Amino acid sequence: MEKKTNVILTFILAILFFSLIAAYTIEYGLGHKSCKLCIYQRVPYFFSILLVLNILLTKKYVKPSLLLLALISLCGSVLAFYHFGIEQDFFSESSVCKAQNLTNNLSKEEILKQLKENIVSCKDVSFRILGLSLATINIVISLVLSIVFLKLFKSVTIKISEKI
């Protein structure tokens, strides 16, 4: 693998770590509770970190990993776009986002437990950067990462020893 590719992947790894650290800082440090979709949008970042580390440390399965990274990032952008659509009322909130129903079948303890959970609606944007919601920023980051991973996939050449 070229040195240029290593530098790009190291930079991407830093972006991925920074994004997760920022998300957790906003949630726990600044007290902005995350909705369920915000939490789900972190999953592609975790998988991407693992795959990038695998590429950088083992230098094995580089091309398949880059292709998988592009797909993971694309899925992340679709999830972020769905969240953005809910925030903007393009889509209605799914059951994933809504608080659990407080029906008559629940005991007092179960109702109190659900009320304590204080589930945040996916429509509510409690934190913005330059007027943009984090879902909006995540769309851009994920799409850019997907394109970069695809370009790396096309440009990386595999040595005979790497195919095994």
Secondary structure, DSSP 8 states (H G I E B T S, - for coil): --HHHHHHHHHHHHHHHHHHHHHHIIIIIS-----HHHHHTTHHHHHHHHHHHHHHHH--SHHHHHHHHHHHHHHHHHHHHHHHHHHTTSS---TTTS-----TTS-HHHHHHHHHH----TT----EETTEEHHHHHHHHHHHHHHHHHHHHHH----GGG--
